[in-house]
Amino acid sequence: MKKYILLFGAFILFATGCGKGDLNNVKEDFIKNIEKRNSYLIKGTMNIISNEDNYSYNITAAKDKDLYRVDLVNTISDHTQVILRSDDGVYVVTPSLNKSFKFQSEWPDNGSQAYLLTSLIDDIKTDSESIAEKSENGYVIKSKVNYPNNANLVSQKIYVDEKSEIQKVEVLDSSDNAKITVNFSSIDYKPSFKDDYFKLESLIDDECCDNDNDEDDETTGNTIDEIIYPLYLPANTYLSSKNTVNTDDGNRVILTFTGESPFTLIEEVSKPSNEFEIIPVYGEPLMLKDTLGALSANSLYWTSNNIDFHISSNKLSGTELL
């Protein structure tokens, strides 16, 4: 009888030890599975929760050596934007407007990106306290994250199956609420890309934006019907002036806010360019709630619901303007 008890106890210790060992190996297996890949093509969805609003995207993320391309399609507006890291820079391209921002940026290496596998393993390796836990359908890897422009995002859960294949990522706030969720529907580790897939030229359509319409129709279509005001104002800051300026393309609204935290907000209707336009920005691409924007030291530019917004301040930093 004692012999059976000893054998049973030994089995329990062995099984427990294996369990811990397996969990310790989950992170390493996941990292190795990604690091051995020179390229990949991911398809899935991304949901962003901001207050009570939910923003959903269809996403295609591609990597080939040091080149990246991420296509984001807003499921409500069908608005498409592309983040591209090519041989000559980083771009945020809006094909429907025939224009792009160009950045001298370290993206995607300058922060966490929930839809890029290489970024996820960097987060795991950077966090010495990252852990793996058993879940119902596989494992969950938990790690800290680095979102320089959103301090509310502090950690993430990476869901993988028994074969270390990623299923889902949740980016959490300090209360463990999921604010960003990426669901992966397919991953191809041996994709075939066209020769120009990671080049800016592949996103330029010279015939997309022919504006040979009547001038009166263009001007009417480029007039702002309703001014958008900030939902939040810094303490002791107020609207001091509101001006509407007529332009060749319609009108431009200029809102000036004065006080302890002064800033200026400019709004005008988005208009596609006849020729592809590249706008240099000394800053970083930024994922906002329903669009991609361009963030610099003291300004922020974005397009939402067919309106171009530009906010700037001589006193506030770009991050504070968020």
TORKOLBA-752552 format. One record per residue (C-alpha): chain; x, y, z; residue in three letters. Coordinates in Angstrom, 2 decimals. Layout:
BEGIN
+-------+---------+---------+---------+------+
| kette |       u |       v |       w | rest |
+-------+---------+---------+---------+------+
|     A |       X |       Y |       Z |  ala |
...
+-------+---------+---------+---------+------+
***
This chain:
BEGIN
+-------+---------+---------+---------+------+
| kette |       u |       v |       w | rest |
+-------+---------+---------+---------+------+
|     A |    0.00 |    0.00 |    0.00 |  met |
|     A |    2.82 |    2.39 |    0.89 |  lys |
|     A |    4.39 |    1.61 |   -2.45 |  lys |
|     A |    1.23 |    2.68 |   -4.28 |  tyr |
|     A |    0.96 |    5.88 |   -2.24 |  ile |
|     A |    4.58 |    6.76 |   -3.03 |  leu |
|     A |    4.07 |    6.06 |   -6.71 |  leu |
|     A |    0.88 |    8.14 |   -6.76 |  phe |
|     A |    2.65 |   11.01 |   -5.00 |  gly |
|     A |    5.52 |   10.83 |   -7.46 |  ala |
|     A |    3.05 |   10.93 |  -10.34 |  phe |
|     A |    1.37 |   14.04 |   -8.90 |  ile |
|     A |    4.72 |   15.82 |   -8.55 |  leu |
|     A |    5.73 |   14.80 |  -12.04 |  phe |
|     A |    2.45 |   15.95 |  -13.56 |  ala |
|     A |    2.57 |   19.25 |  -11.70 |  thr |
|     A |    6.13 |   19.86 |  -12.75 |  gly |
|     A |    5.30 |   19.13 |  -16.37 |  cys |
|     A |    2.39 |   21.55 |  -16.21 |  gly |
|     A |    4.61 |   24.37 |  -15.02 |  lys |
|     A |    7.22 |   23.45 |  -17.55 |  gly |
|     A |    4.67 |   23.48 |  -20.34 |  asp |
|     A |    3.49 |   26.94 |  -19.32 |  leu |
|     A |    7.05 |   28.21 |  -19.18 |  asn |
|     A |    7.58 |   26.87 |  -22.68 |  asn |
|     A |    4.42 |   28.44 |  -24.11 |  val |
|     A |    6.00 |   31.88 |  -24.41 |  lys |
|     A |    9.21 |   30.51 |  -25.87 |  glu |
|     A |    7.34 |   28.36 |  -28.39 |  asp |
|     A |    5.22 |   31.31 |  -29.49 |  phe |
|     A |    8.27 |   33.57 |  -29.83 |  ile |
|     A |   10.23 |   30.96 |  -31.78 |  lys |
|     A |    7.26 |   30.30 |  -34.04 |  asn |
|     A |    7.18 |   33.98 |  -35.06 |  ile |
|     A |   10.90 |   34.77 |  -35.10 |  glu |
|     A |   11.61 |   32.07 |  -37.66 |  lys |
|     A |    9.23 |   33.72 |  -40.15 |  arg |
|     A |   10.62 |   36.24 |  -42.62 |  asn |
|     A |    7.16 |   37.16 |  -43.85 |  ser |
|     A |    3.48 |   36.75 |  -43.09 |  tyr |
|     A |    0.05 |   37.88 |  -44.23 |  leu |
|     A |   -2.66 |   38.27 |  -41.60 |  ile |
|     A |   -6.37 |   38.86 |  -42.00 |  lys |
|     A |   -8.81 |   39.61 |  -39.23 |  gly |
|     A |  -10.88 |   42.24 |  -37.47 |  thr |
|     A |  -10.08 |   44.93 |  -34.94 |  met |
|     A |  -12.53 |   46.54 |  -32.50 |  asn |
|     A |  -11.75 |   49.70 |  -30.57 |  ile |
|     A |  -13.90 |   50.75 |  -27.61 |  ile |
|     A |  -13.89 |   54.40 |  -26.59 |  ser |
|     A |  -16.32 |   55.33 |  -23.83 |  asn |
|     A |  -19.59 |   53.79 |  -25.08 |  glu |
|     A |  -18.65 |   53.81 |  -28.77 |  asp |
|     A |  -17.39 |   50.78 |  -30.68 |  asn |
|     A |  -15.30 |   51.14 |  -33.84 |  tyr |
|     A |  -14.74 |   48.12 |  -36.06 |  ser |
|     A |  -12.19 |   47.48 |  -38.81 |  tyr |
|     A |  -11.38 |   44.74 |  -41.26 |  asn |
|     A |   -7.63 |   44.45 |  -41.20 |  ile |
|     A |   -4.94 |   42.98 |  -43.45 |  thr |
|     A |   -1.40 |   43.09 |  -42.05 |  ala |
|     A |    1.62 |   42.06 |  -44.10 |  ala |
|     A |    5.34 |   41.74 |  -43.37 |  lys |
|     A |    8.23 |   40.91 |  -45.65 |  asp |
|     A |   11.62 |   41.20 |  -43.92 |  lys |
|     A |   11.77 |   44.85 |  -42.77 |  asp |
|     A |    8.79 |   46.00 |  -44.85 |  leu |
|     A |    5.24 |   46.33 |  -43.49 |  tyr |
|     A |    1.83 |   47.17 |  -44.85 |  arg |
|     A |   -1.40 |   47.36 |  -42.85 |  val |
|     A |   -4.74 |   47.94 |  -44.60 |  asp |
|     A |   -7.57 |   49.16 |  -42.36 |  leu |
|     A |  -11.17 |   49.32 |  -43.60 |  val |
|     A |  -13.77 |   50.93 |  -41.36 |  asn |
|     A |  -16.74 |   48.54 |  -41.44 |  thr |
|     A |  -19.29 |   51.36 |  -41.04 |  ile |
|     A |  -18.01 |   53.98 |  -43.49 |  ser |
|     A |  -15.99 |   51.61 |  -45.72 |  asp |
|     A |  -13.20 |   54.19 |  -45.40 |  his |
|     A |   -9.82 |   52.64 |  -46.25 |  thr |
|     A |   -6.42 |   53.74 |  -44.98 |  gln |
|     A |   -3.04 |   52.07 |  -45.24 |  val |
|     A |    0.05 |   52.26 |  -43.03 |  ile |
|     A |    3.08 |   51.48 |  -45.15 |  leu |
|     A |    6.70 |   51.03 |  -44.19 |  arg |
|     A |    8.65 |   50.94 |  -47.43 |  ser |
|     A |   12.32 |   51.28 |  -48.27 |  asp |
|     A |   12.07 |   55.07 |  -48.29 |  asp |
|     A |    9.89 |   55.89 |  -45.29 |  gly |
|     A |    6.66 |   55.42 |  -43.38 |  val |
|     A |    3.36 |   56.52 |  -44.92 |  tyr |
|     A |   -0.29 |   56.79 |  -43.94 |  val |
|     A |   -2.18 |   56.64 |  -47.23 |  val |
|     A |   -5.83 |   57.53 |  -47.83 |  thr |
|     A |   -6.51 |   56.22 |  -51.35 |  pro |
|     A |   -9.97 |   57.83 |  -51.65 |  ser |
|     A |   -8.42 |   61.29 |  -51.09 |  leu |
|     A |   -5.39 |   60.55 |  -53.27 |  asn |
|     A |   -2.98 |   61.70 |  -50.59 |  lys |
|     A |   -0.53 |   60.46 |  -47.99 |  ser |
|     A |    1.38 |   61.61 |  -44.95 |  phe |
|     A |    5.06 |   60.76 |  -44.95 |  lys |
|     A |    6.93 |   60.25 |  -41.67 |  phe |
|     A |   10.55 |   59.86 |  -40.71 |  gln |
|     A |    9.44 |   57.34 |  -38.13 |  ser |
|     A |   10.57 |   54.12 |  -36.49 |  glu |
|     A |    7.09 |   52.65 |  -36.86 |  trp |
|     A |    6.22 |   49.89 |  -36.04 |  pro |
|     A |    9.16 |   49.51 |  -33.64 |  asp |
|     A |    8.30 |   52.63 |  -31.62 |  asn |
|     A |    5.37 |   51.13 |  -29.72 |  gly |
|     A |    2.95 |   48.24 |  -29.35 |  ser |
|     A |    0.89 |   47.17 |  -32.38 |  gln |
|     A |   -1.76 |   44.58 |  -31.53 |  ala |
|     A |   -2.12 |   43.43 |  -35.15 |  tyr |
|     A |    1.60 |   42.76 |  -35.83 |  leu |
|     A |    3.14 |   39.50 |  -34.63 |  leu |
|     A |    6.64 |   40.95 |  -34.39 |  thr |
|     A |    5.37 |   43.70 |  -32.10 |  ser |
|     A |    3.63 |   41.18 |  -29.84 |  leu |
|     A |    6.77 |   39.12 |  -29.27 |  ile |
|     A |    8.76 |   42.30 |  -28.61 |  asp |
|     A |    6.26 |   43.14 |  -25.85 |  asp |
|     A |    6.63 |   39.67 |  -24.34 |  ile |
|     A |   10.42 |   39.76 |  -24.42 |  lys |
|     A |   10.57 |   43.30 |  -22.99 |  thr |
|     A |    8.34 |   42.41 |  -20.04 |  asp |
|     A |   10.32 |   40.25 |  -17.63 |  ser |
|     A |    7.09 |   39.55 |  -15.73 |  glu |
|     A |    5.11 |   38.28 |  -18.73 |  ser |
|     A |    3.37 |   34.99 |  -17.99 |  ile |
|     A |    1.42 |   32.22 |  -19.71 |  ala |
|     A |   -1.71 |   30.60 |  -18.33 |  glu |
|     A |   -3.84 |   27.67 |  -19.43 |  lys |
|     A |   -7.16 |   28.56 |  -21.02 |  ser |
|     A |  -10.12 |   26.53 |  -22.25 |  glu |
|     A |   -8.88 |   26.33 |  -25.84 |  asn |
|     A |   -5.15 |   26.75 |  -25.39 |  gly |
|     A |   -3.10 |   29.36 |  -23.56 |  tyr |
|     A |   -3.13 |   33.05 |  -22.70 |  val |
|     A |    0.11 |   35.04 |  -22.64 |  ile |
|     A |   -0.05 |   38.21 |  -20.57 |  lys |
|     A |    2.39 |   41.09 |  -20.93 |  ser |
|     A |    2.71 |   44.83 |  -20.50 |  lys |
|     A |    2.34 |   47.10 |  -23.53 |  val |
|     A |    3.86 |   50.35 |  -24.73 |  asn |
|     A |    1.43 |   52.84 |  -26.23 |  tyr |
|     A |    3.32 |   56.16 |  -25.92 |  pro |
|     A |    0.26 |   58.25 |  -26.80 |  asn |
|     A |   -2.28 |   56.36 |  -24.70 |  asn |
|     A |   -1.25 |   55.79 |  -21.09 |  ala |
|     A |   -4.62 |   54.15 |  -20.37 |  asn |
|     A |   -3.52 |   51.01 |  -22.24 |  leu |
|     A |   -1.30 |   49.05 |  -19.88 |  val |
|     A |   -1.39 |   45.32 |  -20.70 |  ser |
|     A |   -2.50 |   42.70 |  -23.19 |  gln |
|     A |   -3.70 |   39.13 |  -23.41 |  lys |
|     A |   -2.48 |   37.05 |  -26.35 |  ile |
|     A |   -4.62 |   33.97 |  -26.96 |  tyr |
|     A |   -2.88 |   31.04 |  -28.67 |  val |
|     A |   -3.98 |   27.48 |  -29.37 |  asp |
|     A |   -2.20 |   24.25 |  -28.45 |  glu |
|     A |    0.07 |   24.65 |  -31.50 |  lys |
|     A |    1.18 |   28.17 |  -30.49 |  ser |
|     A |   -0.90 |   29.74 |  -33.28 |  glu |
|     A |   -2.37 |   33.11 |  -32.36 |  ile |
|     A |   -6.16 |   33.46 |  -32.17 |  gln |
|     A |   -6.88 |   36.79 |  -30.54 |  lys |
|     A |   -5.30 |   39.79 |  -28.77 |  val |
|     A |   -6.95 |   41.97 |  -26.15 |  glu |
|     A |   -5.36 |   45.26 |  -25.08 |  val |
|     A |   -6.49 |   46.23 |  -21.59 |  leu |
|     A |   -6.73 |   49.31 |  -19.43 |  asp |
|     A |   -5.76 |   49.44 |  -15.74 |  ser |
|     A |   -9.17 |   47.98 |  -14.80 |  ser |
|     A |   -8.66 |   44.98 |  -17.12 |  asp |
|     A |  -11.26 |   46.23 |  -19.58 |  asn |
|     A |  -10.54 |   45.27 |  -23.20 |  ala |
|     A |  -10.20 |   48.49 |  -25.20 |  lys |
|     A |   -8.73 |   46.97 |  -28.37 |  ile |
|     A |   -9.55 |   43.48 |  -29.60 |  thr |
|     A |   -7.95 |   41.89 |  -32.64 |  val |
|     A |   -9.38 |   38.58 |  -33.91 |  asn |
|     A |   -7.18 |   36.70 |  -36.37 |  phe |
|     A |   -9.11 |   34.81 |  -39.05 |  ser |
|     A |   -6.15 |   33.62 |  -41.14 |  ser |
|     A |   -2.34 |   33.70 |  -41.16 |  ile |
|     A |   -0.19 |   32.81 |  -44.16 |  asp |
|     A |    3.50 |   32.36 |  -43.33 |  tyr |
|     A |    4.49 |   31.83 |  -46.96 |  lys |
|     A |    2.63 |   34.59 |  -48.80 |  pro |
|     A |    3.36 |   35.69 |  -52.35 |  ser |
|     A |    3.43 |   39.47 |  -52.76 |  phe |
|     A |    3.48 |   41.46 |  -55.97 |  lys |
|     A |    6.77 |   43.24 |  -56.62 |  asp |
|     A |    5.25 |   46.64 |  -55.78 |  asp |
|     A |    3.09 |   45.54 |  -52.81 |  tyr |
|     A |    5.28 |   47.38 |  -50.29 |  phe |
|     A |    5.79 |   50.43 |  -52.51 |  lys |
|     A |    3.83 |   53.67 |  -52.36 |  leu |
|     A |    3.13 |   53.48 |  -56.08 |  glu |
|     A |    0.92 |   50.43 |  -55.56 |  ser |
|     A |   -1.54 |   52.62 |  -53.62 |  leu |
|     A |   -1.76 |   55.43 |  -56.17 |  ile |
|     A |   -4.68 |   55.44 |  -58.59 |  asp |
|     A |   -4.28 |   58.29 |  -61.08 |  asp |
|     A |   -7.88 |   57.91 |  -62.20 |  glu |
|     A |   -9.48 |   57.74 |  -58.75 |  cys |
|     A |  -10.05 |   61.43 |  -58.22 |  cys |
|     A |  -11.05 |   63.16 |  -61.44 |  asp |
|     A |  -12.58 |   66.45 |  -60.29 |  asn |
|     A |  -13.72 |   67.77 |  -63.67 |  asp |
|     A |  -17.09 |   68.84 |  -62.28 |  asn |
|     A |  -18.78 |   72.23 |  -62.39 |  asp |
|     A |  -17.07 |   74.69 |  -60.09 |  glu |
|     A |  -20.34 |   75.66 |  -58.39 |  asp |
|     A |  -21.13 |   72.03 |  -57.60 |  asp |
|     A |  -17.65 |   71.54 |  -56.13 |  glu |
|     A |  -17.93 |   74.60 |  -53.92 |  thr |
|     A |  -21.36 |   73.59 |  -52.64 |  thr |
|     A |  -20.16 |   70.08 |  -51.87 |  gly |
|     A |  -17.17 |   71.39 |  -49.94 |  asn |
|     A |  -19.09 |   73.60 |  -47.52 |  thr |
|     A |  -19.25 |   72.55 |  -43.87 |  ile |
|     A |  -22.88 |   72.22 |  -42.79 |  asp |
|     A |  -22.28 |   71.64 |  -39.09 |  glu |
|     A |  -19.27 |   72.73 |  -37.05 |  ile |
|     A |  -17.78 |   70.08 |  -34.78 |  ile |
|     A |  -16.80 |   71.37 |  -31.33 |  tyr |
|     A |  -14.46 |   69.61 |  -28.87 |  pro |
|     A |  -16.27 |   67.45 |  -26.33 |  leu |
|     A |  -13.68 |   68.36 |  -23.72 |  tyr |
|     A |  -11.86 |   71.61 |  -22.94 |  leu |
|     A |   -8.88 |   72.00 |  -20.60 |  pro |
|     A |   -9.50 |   73.93 |  -17.40 |  ala |
|     A |   -9.74 |   77.70 |  -17.81 |  asn |
|     A |   -9.81 |   77.44 |  -21.60 |  thr |
|     A |  -12.67 |   78.80 |  -23.72 |  tyr |
|     A |  -13.73 |   79.50 |  -27.31 |  leu |
|     A |  -12.68 |   83.05 |  -28.09 |  ser |
|     A |  -13.39 |   83.28 |  -31.82 |  ser |
|     A |  -15.09 |   81.44 |  -34.66 |  lys |
|     A |  -14.29 |   82.37 |  -38.24 |  asn |
|     A |  -15.39 |   80.97 |  -41.57 |  thr |
|     A |  -13.05 |   81.62 |  -44.48 |  val |
|     A |  -14.11 |   81.11 |  -48.08 |  asn |
|     A |  -11.61 |   79.24 |  -50.22 |  thr |
|     A |  -11.43 |   78.17 |  -53.85 |  asp |
|     A |  -12.66 |   74.74 |  -52.76 |  asp |
|     A |  -15.42 |   75.70 |  -50.33 |  gly |
|     A |  -14.96 |   77.06 |  -46.83 |  asn |
|     A |  -12.73 |   76.60 |  -43.82 |  arg |
|     A |  -13.80 |   76.97 |  -40.20 |  val |
|     A |  -11.23 |   78.25 |  -37.70 |  ile |
|     A |  -11.99 |   77.87 |  -33.99 |  leu |
|     A |   -9.63 |   79.66 |  -31.61 |  thr |
|     A |   -9.54 |   78.68 |  -27.94 |  phe |
|     A |   -7.90 |   80.98 |  -25.40 |  thr |
|     A |   -6.86 |   80.62 |  -21.78 |  gly |
|     A |   -4.39 |   78.51 |  -19.84 |  glu |
|     A |   -4.23 |   75.87 |  -22.59 |  ser |
|     A |   -4.75 |   77.73 |  -25.88 |  pro |
|     A |   -5.17 |   75.88 |  -29.17 |  phe |
|     A |   -6.63 |   76.29 |  -32.66 |  thr |
|     A |   -8.93 |   73.84 |  -34.43 |  leu |
|     A |   -9.38 |   74.03 |  -38.21 |  ile |
|     A |  -12.08 |   72.12 |  -40.08 |  glu |
|     A |  -12.81 |   71.79 |  -43.80 |  glu |
|     A |  -14.46 |   69.27 |  -46.07 |  val |
|     A |  -12.11 |   66.63 |  -47.42 |  ser |
|     A |  -11.44 |   66.97 |  -51.13 |  lys |
|     A |   -9.59 |   64.40 |  -53.24 |  pro |
|     A |   -6.50 |   65.74 |  -54.97 |  ser |
|     A |   -6.27 |   65.63 |  -58.75 |  asn |
|     A |   -2.65 |   64.54 |  -58.37 |  glu |
|     A |   -1.32 |   62.31 |  -55.63 |  phe |
|     A |   -0.24 |   64.48 |  -52.70 |  glu |
|     A |    2.46 |   63.65 |  -50.15 |  ile |
|     A |    2.45 |   65.71 |  -46.95 |  ile |
|     A |    5.66 |   65.51 |  -44.86 |  pro |
|     A |    5.06 |   65.24 |  -41.11 |  val |
|     A |    7.69 |   65.45 |  -38.39 |  tyr |
|     A |    5.94 |   63.03 |  -36.10 |  gly |
|     A |    4.25 |   59.64 |  -35.94 |  glu |
|     A |    1.22 |   57.86 |  -37.41 |  pro |
|     A |   -1.49 |   57.50 |  -34.80 |  leu |
|     A |   -4.48 |   55.17 |  -34.51 |  met |
|     A |   -7.47 |   57.20 |  -33.39 |  leu |
|     A |  -10.95 |   55.84 |  -32.75 |  lys |
|     A |  -12.35 |   55.82 |  -36.28 |  asp |
|     A |   -9.35 |   56.81 |  -38.38 |  thr |
|     A |   -5.58 |   57.11 |  -38.68 |  leu |
|     A |   -4.01 |   60.47 |  -37.94 |  gly |
|     A |   -0.67 |   62.26 |  -38.03 |  ala |
|     A |    0.74 |   63.39 |  -34.68 |  leu |
|     A |    3.63 |   65.87 |  -34.46 |  ser |
|     A |    5.25 |   67.74 |  -31.57 |  ala |
|     A |    2.41 |   70.24 |  -31.16 |  asn |
|     A |   -0.26 |   69.36 |  -33.72 |  ser |
|     A |   -2.61 |   66.59 |  -34.81 |  leu |
|     A |   -4.18 |   66.04 |  -38.23 |  tyr |
|     A |   -6.91 |   63.54 |  -39.07 |  trp |
|     A |   -9.89 |   62.95 |  -41.36 |  thr |
|     A |  -13.24 |   61.73 |  -40.07 |  ser |
|     A |  -16.66 |   61.58 |  -41.73 |  asn |
|     A |  -15.33 |   63.43 |  -44.78 |  asn |
|     A |  -14.01 |   66.33 |  -42.70 |  ile |
|     A |  -10.33 |   67.25 |  -42.37 |  asp |
|     A |   -9.33 |   68.34 |  -38.86 |  phe |
|     A |   -6.13 |   70.08 |  -37.82 |  his |
|     A |   -5.52 |   71.03 |  -34.20 |  ile |
|     A |   -2.39 |   72.85 |  -33.05 |  ser |
|     A |   -1.03 |   74.73 |  -30.07 |  ser |
|     A |    2.09 |   76.66 |  -29.15 |  asn |
|     A |    1.70 |   75.57 |  -25.53 |  lys |
|     A |    0.29 |   72.04 |  -25.61 |  leu |
|     A |    2.18 |   69.02 |  -26.89 |  ser |
|     A |    0.71 |   66.76 |  -29.54 |  gly |
|     A |   -0.04 |   64.13 |  -26.90 |  thr |
|     A |   -1.86 |   66.68 |  -24.73 |  glu |
|     A |   -3.97 |   67.68 |  -27.73 |  leu |
|     A |   -5.37 |   64.14 |  -27.83 |  leu |
+-------+---------+---------+---------+------+
***
